[in-house]
Amino acid sequence: MKKFFLALVLLCPALAGAQDLRHPWTLQECLDWALEHSLTVKQGELNLAQQEIQTNTAENSWLPTVSASANESINFGRGLTADNTYTSANTTSTGFSIGGGMNLFDGLATPNNIALARLNLEAATKDLERIRDDIRVAVARAYVQVLYDYEIVDVARKQIELDDAQVARLEALAATGKAAQAEVSQQKASRAQSGVTLVQAENNLRLALLDLAQLLEFTSSEGFSVERPDVAVDEIVLDMPERIYADAVETRPAVLAEEIRLKGTEKSLKVAQASRYPSLSLSGGMGTNYYTTSNSAYPQDKFFDQLSHNFSPYIGVSMSVPIFSKFQIRNNIRSARLNQDLQQIQLDKTKQSLYKEIQQAWSNAVAAEAKLRSSSEASAAAEDAFRLVQAKYENGKATITEFNESRNQLLRTKSDQVQATYEYLFQSRLLDFYRGGALEL
């Protein structure tokens, strides 16, 4: 019984964190799970926690430092006595001290270091937001791919249903002598080819589900499925990429992080320039000691009496003026200015990359929209043509080759239409996401 309860205790944490695959997952559930379990996100959270510690360290740099010490020394032979004379005797000295110091002025390096640490913390927060956004986009893309593969599987299955019906019809006609056995065999071959298409479609679906499951950090995709929402693209209106970029550059974490780091280079420059100025520090403390000697000719007070008599507090102020540092201060300032220029370039590159991403997504959306219109028209025409050919074929006025060509054309146009629909849906939602909207279908 004890072993059973021990196993239950060890198993409970694993069960609590296990994924529930008993129902199809929505996109929002996938996003929430990925953000909670992604190792990349966890790494970003740890980096943020590390930066919080560094910021706290910088903010506490104003505080004084305090330390205490104790020492014991034994001299054999000629040594110093309690009355500050030397004698040939063994002496011992016990000392206690406590002291502290604090910075009064360092050219404003300390406040600028604190400001720099806070900016770095803010940038690390934006970096974590960027990581989460990247996870959201990857999960949404994989989710849409699964939905597309679901639709392709449905199209392939409908094709098999149609082929099965035609095989059954021809077999019935062949039994009464109204159809040749060659027609039956040819239709069965078409049915077998449709089976191959279905197998490929189902394999693509399994791979898409596996990709999504891996993004969610699932141990297996067995039993995993997603919810198939009603997809509507009729009301989608695409804005111009320039307007989308104008909104995105104000909200995207990647851009904001680089802007914050650019502000940080200004503080780093001020820290480097602070080394040109004198520094002023305050120190203070107190100490006491106790002496003993093996020579009885030198009387000695008791332990606590000596500690009281030898007690000596002190306080001091020191100033350090930089005169020549082998050009280190000058070079540190020059390096800080170069880092400032490099960070400006990094910010410009990030904005440029964002604009390219928006342009590409917008172009993909426009292309998908055009493809959707043409493929919808082609699909409707192919469906009408197939019904006519099917009627002719069943009445013996069209060959099986014409029937299969019309069927294959319908299958291609349906696949193109489904692909364009989901591509248009994803790219348009991605553009909304760039502007600060939520990723939803």
C-alpha positions in Angstrom: 0.0 0.0 0.0 2.9 2.4 0.8 4.4 1.7 -2.6 1.1 2.5 -4.2 0.7 5.9 -2.6 4.4 6.7 -3.3 3.8 6.0 -7.0 0.6 8.1 -7.0 2.5 11.0 -5.4 5.2 10.8 -8.1 2.7 10.5 -10.9 0.5 13.4 -9.9 2.8 16.2 -11.2 3.1 14.4 -14.5 -0.7 14.0 -14.8 -1.2 17.6 -13.8 1.0 18.8 -16.7 -0.2 16.3 -19.3 -2.1 17.5 -22.3 -5.8 16.6 -22.6 -6.3 15.2 -26.1 -9.8 14.0 -25.6 -11.3 16.9 -27.5 -10.2 19.0 -30.6 -8.0 21.9 -29.7 -8.9 25.5 -30.6 -6.3 27.9 -31.8 -6.5 29.8 -28.6 -5.9 26.7 -26.6 -2.9 25.9 -28.7 -1.5 29.4 -28.3 -2.0 29.3 -24.5 -0.4 25.9 -24.1 2.6 26.8 -26.3 3.3 30.0 -24.4 3.1 28.1 -21.1 5.3 25.1 -22.1 7.7 26.4 -24.8 11.3 26.0 -23.7 12.2 29.1 -25.7 9.7 31.1 -23.7 11.0 29.6 -20.4 14.5 30.6 -21.5 13.4 34.1 -22.1 11.7 34.3 -18.7 14.9 33.2 -17.0 16.9 35.9 -18.9 14.3 38.4 -17.7 14.7 37.2 -14.1 18.5 37.5 -14.4 18.1 41.1 -15.7 15.8 41.9 -12.8 18.6 40.8 -10.4 21.1 42.9 -12.2 18.8 45.9 -12.0 18.3 45.4 -8.3 22.1 45.2 -7.8 22.5 48.5 -9.7 19.7 50.3 -7.7 21.4 49.2 -4.4 24.8 50.6 -5.4 23.9 53.8 -3.6 24.0 52.0 -0.3 27.2 52.0 1.8 29.3 49.0 2.3 29.9 47.7 5.8 32.4 45.1 7.0 33.8 43.8 10.2 37.1 42.1 10.9 39.0 40.4 13.8 42.6 39.5 13.9 45.0 37.7 16.2 48.8 37.8 16.1 51.6 36.3 18.2 55.1 37.6 18.2 58.1 35.6 19.5 61.1 37.5 20.7 61.3 41.3 20.5 57.8 42.7 20.1 55.6 45.7 20.7 53.9 46.0 24.1 50.6 47.7 25.1 52.4 51.0 26.0 54.0 51.1 22.6 57.5 50.1 23.6 59.5 47.1 22.5 60.7 44.3 24.7 62.2 40.9 24.4 59.1 38.9 25.3 56.4 36.9 23.6 53.4 39.2 22.9 50.0 38.7 21.5 47.7 41.2 19.9 43.9 40.8 19.4 42.1 43.4 17.3 38.5 44.1 16.4 37.2 46.6 13.8 34.1 47.5 11.9 34.0 50.0 9.1 32.1 51.2 6.1 32.2 53.5 3.1 30.0 55.0 0.6 30.2 56.9 -2.7 29.4 60.5 -2.5 30.1 61.6 -6.1 31.5 59.7 -9.1 30.7 62.0 -12.0 27.1 60.7 -12.0 28.2 57.3 -13.1 26.0 55.6 -10.5 22.7 57.2 -11.5 23.4 56.6 -15.1 24.3 52.9 -14.4 21.0 52.6 -12.6 19.1 54.1 -15.5 21.0 51.8 -17.9 20.1 48.7 -15.9 16.4 49.8 -15.9 16.5 50.3 -19.6 18.1 46.8 -20.1 15.3 45.3 -18.0 12.7 47.1 -20.1 14.4 45.8 -23.3 14.6 42.2 -21.9 10.8 42.5 -21.2 10.2 43.4 -24.9 12.5 40.6 -26.0 10.3 38.2 -24.0 7.2 39.6 -25.7 9.0 39.2 -29.1 9.7 35.5 -28.3 6.0 35.0 -27.4 4.9 36.7 -30.6 7.2 34.4 -32.7 5.7 31.4 -30.9 2.2 32.7 -31.6 2.9 33.2 -35.3 4.5 29.7 -35.7 1.6 28.0 -33.9 -1.0 29.9 -36.0 0.8 29.0 -39.2 1.0 25.3 -38.3 -2.7 25.4 -37.2 -3.8 26.8 -40.5 -1.7 24.2 -42.3 -3.6 21.5 -40.4 -6.9 23.0 -41.3 -5.9 23.1 -45.0 -4.8 19.4 -44.9 -8.2 18.5 -43.2 -9.9 20.1 -46.2 -7.7 18.3 -48.7 -8.5 15.0 -47.0 -12.2 15.7 -47.2 -11.9 16.5 -50.9 -10.0 13.2 -51.5 -12.6 11.2 -49.5 -15.4 12.7 -51.6 -13.5 11.7 -54.7 -13.4 8.1 -53.5 -17.1 8.1 -52.7 -17.7 9.3 -56.3 -15.4 6.6 -57.6 -17.0 3.9 -55.5 -20.4 4.9 -56.8 -19.1 4.7 -60.4 -17.5 1.3 -59.8 -20.7 0.0 -58.4 -22.8 1.4 -61.3 -20.5 -0.1 -63.9 -20.4 -3.5 -62.1 -24.2 -3.5 -62.2 -24.2 -2.6 -65.9 -21.6 -5.2 -66.6 -23.7 -7.9 -64.9 -26.5 -7.2 -67.3 -24.2 -6.9 -70.3 -24.7 -3.2 -70.7 -21.0 -2.3 -69.9 -17.8 -3.9 -70.9 -15.5 -5.4 -68.2 -12.7 -3.2 -69.5 -14.7 -0.1 -68.4 -15.1 -1.7 -64.9 -11.4 -2.4 -64.7 -10.5 1.2 -65.8 -12.8 2.7 -63.3 -11.4 0.5 -60.5 -7.9 1.7 -61.6 -9.2 5.3 -61.2 -10.6 4.3 -57.8 -7.2 2.9 -56.8 -5.5 6.1 -57.8 -7.9 8.1 -55.7 -7.0 5.9 -52.8 -3.3 6.8 -53.3 -4.3 10.5 -53.3 -6.2 10.0 -50.1 -3.3 8.2 -48.4 -1.0 11.1 -49.4 -3.4 13.6 -48.1 -3.8 11.7 -44.8 -0.1 11.4 -44.4 0.3 15.2 -45.0 -2.3 15.7 -42.3 -0.5 13.5 -39.9 2.8 15.4 -40.6 1.0 18.8 -40.1 -0.5 17.6 -36.8 3.0 16.4 -35.7 4.5 19.8 -36.6 1.9 21.5 -34.5 2.3 19.0 -31.6 6.0 19.6 -31.6 5.5 23.3 -31.3 3.3 22.7 -28.4 6.0 20.5 -26.8 3.8 17.4 -26.8 5.5 14.1 -26.3 3.4 12.6 -29.0 0.7 13.6 -31.6 -1.3 10.4 -31.1 -4.9 11.3 -30.7 -4.3 15.0 -31.2 -6.7 17.0 -33.4 -7.8 20.6 -33.8 -11.1 22.3 -34.0 -12.2 23.3 -37.5 -13.8 26.7 -37.2 -16.1 28.3 -39.8 -13.8 30.2 -42.1 -15.1 33.4 -43.7 -12.9 35.6 -45.9 -15.5 37.6 -47.7 -15.4 40.5 -45.2 -11.6 40.8 -45.1 -10.3 44.2 -46.3 -6.6 44.6 -46.8 -5.0 48.0 -45.9 -2.0 49.4 -47.6 1.4 48.1 -46.3 2.6 51.7 -45.5 -0.3 52.2 -43.0 0.2 48.8 -41.5 3.9 49.5 -41.0 3.2 52.9 -39.4 1.1 51.1 -36.8 3.4 48.2 -36.4 6.6 50.2 -35.8 4.9 51.8 -32.8 3.9 48.4 -31.2 6.2 45.6 -32.3 8.3 44.4 -29.4 11.4 43.8 -31.6 11.4 47.5 -32.6 10.7 48.8 -29.1 13.5 46.6 -27.7 16.0 48.1 -30.0 14.8 51.7 -29.4 15.2 51.1 -25.6 18.7 49.8 -26.2 19.5 52.9 -28.2 18.5 54.9 -25.2 20.7 52.7 -23.1 23.8 53.6 -25.2 23.2 57.2 -24.2 23.5 56.2 -20.6 26.6 54.1 -21.3 28.2 57.1 -22.9 27.5 59.2 -19.8 29.0 56.4 -17.6 32.1 56.5 -19.7 32.3 60.3 -19.6 31.9 60.2 -15.8 35.4 58.9 -15.5 36.8 62.3 -16.4 35.5 63.8 -13.2 36.9 63.5 -9.7 35.3 61.0 -7.3 34.5 61.6 -3.7 33.9 58.9 -1.1 33.1 58.8 2.6 34.5 56.2 5.0 34.2 55.6 8.7 34.5 53.0 11.4 35.8 52.0 14.8 38.3 49.6 16.2 40.0 48.4 19.4 42.6 45.9 20.4 44.0 43.9 23.3 47.7 43.2 24.1 49.3 40.5 26.3 53.0 40.0 27.0 55.0 37.2 28.7 57.2 39.7 30.5 55.8 40.4 33.9 57.7 43.6 34.1 55.1 45.2 31.9 51.7 45.2 33.7 48.6 44.9 31.5 45.0 45.8 32.0 42.2 43.3 31.8 40.7 42.3 28.5 37.6 44.5 28.6 39.5 47.4 30.1 41.9 47.3 27.2 39.1 47.1 24.7 37.6 50.2 26.3 40.8 52.1 26.6 41.9 51.3 23.0 38.6 52.1 21.4 39.1 54.5 18.4 36.4 55.6 16.0 37.4 57.3 12.8 35.8 59.1 9.8 37.3 60.2 6.6 36.6 61.7 3.2 38.8 61.0 0.2 38.9 62.5 -3.3 40.4 60.9 -6.4 41.2 63.1 -9.4 42.0 61.5 -12.7 45.1 62.9 -14.4 46.3 60.3 -16.8 44.9 56.9 -17.5 46.9 55.8 -20.5 44.1 57.0 -22.7 41.7 54.4 -21.3 39.0 57.0 -20.5 39.3 58.6 -23.9 39.0 55.2 -25.6 36.1 54.1 -23.5 34.2 57.2 -24.5 35.1 56.7 -28.2 33.9 53.0 -27.9 30.7 54.1 -26.3 30.0 56.5 -29.2 30.7 53.8 -31.7 28.3 51.4 -29.8 25.7 54.2 -30.1 26.1 54.3 -33.8 26.0 50.5 -34.1 22.8 50.4 -32.1 21.2 53.0 -34.3 22.1 50.8 -37.3 20.6 47.8 -35.6 17.4 49.7 -34.9 17.2 50.8 -38.6 17.8 47.1 -39.7 15.0 45.9 -37.4 12.6 48.5 -38.8 13.7 47.6 -42.3 13.2 43.9 -41.6 9.7 44.6 -40.2 8.8 46.6 -43.3 10.0 43.7 -45.6 7.9 41.2 -43.6 4.8 43.4 -43.9 5.4 43.9 -47.6 5.8 40.1 -48.1 2.8 39.3 -46.1 0.7 41.9 -47.9 1.9 40.6 -51.3 1.1 37.1 -50.3 -2.3 38.1 -49.1 -3.0 40.0 -52.4 -1.8 37.0 -54.4 -3.9 34.6 -52.4 -6.9 36.9 -52.8 -6.5 36.9 -56.6 -5.9 33.2 -56.6 -9.0 32.7 -54.4 -11.2 34.6 -56.9 -9.9 32.8 -59.9 -9.9 29.4 -58.3 -13.4 29.9 -57.0 -14.6 30.7 -60.5 -12.6 27.8 -61.9 -14.0 25.5 -59.2 -17.6 26.5 -60.0 -17.0 26.0 -63.7 -15.3 22.7 -63.2 -18.1 21.5 -61.0 -20.7 22.4 -63.7 -18.5 20.8 -66.4 -18.2 17.6 -64.3 -21.9 17.3 -63.8 -22.4 17.6 -67.5 -19.7 15.0 -68.3 -21.0 12.7 -65.5 -24.5 12.8 -67.0 -23.1 12.1 -70.5 -20.9 9.3 -69.2 -23.7 7.6 -67.3 -25.8 7.9 -70.5 -23.0 6.4 -72.6 -22.3 9.7 -74.5 -18.9 10.3 -72.9 -15.9 8.0 -72.4 -14.4 7.0 -69.1 -11.3 9.0 -70.0 -13.3 12.2 -70.4 -15.1 11.5 -67.1 -11.8 11.0 -65.3 -10.2 14.1 -66.8 -13.2 16.2 -65.7 -13.1 14.6 -62.3 -9.4 15.3 -61.9 -9.9 18.9 -63.0 -12.5 19.4 -60.4 -10.2 17.9 -57.8 -7.4 20.3 -58.7 -9.6 23.4 -58.7 -11.1 22.4 -55.3 -7.5 22.0 -53.9 -6.4 25.3 -55.3 -9.5 27.0 -53.8 -8.9 25.6 -50.4 -5.2 26.5 -50.4 -5.9 30.0 -51.5 -8.6 30.4 -48.9 -6.4 29.4 -46.0 -3.4 31.3 -47.3 -5.5 34.5 -47.7 -6.9 33.9 -44.2 -3.5 33.5 -42.6 -1.7 36.3 -44.3 -4.6 38.8 -43.6 -4.6 37.8 -39.9 -0.9 38.1 -39.8 -1.1 41.7 -41.1 -3.7 42.4 -38.3 -1.3 40.9 -35.8 1.5 43.2 -37.0 -0.8 46.1 -36.2 -1.3 44.9 -32.6 -4.4 42.7 -33.1 -4.9 39.2 -31.8 -4.2 36.1 -33.9 -7.6 34.5 -34.5 -9.4 32.8 -37.3 
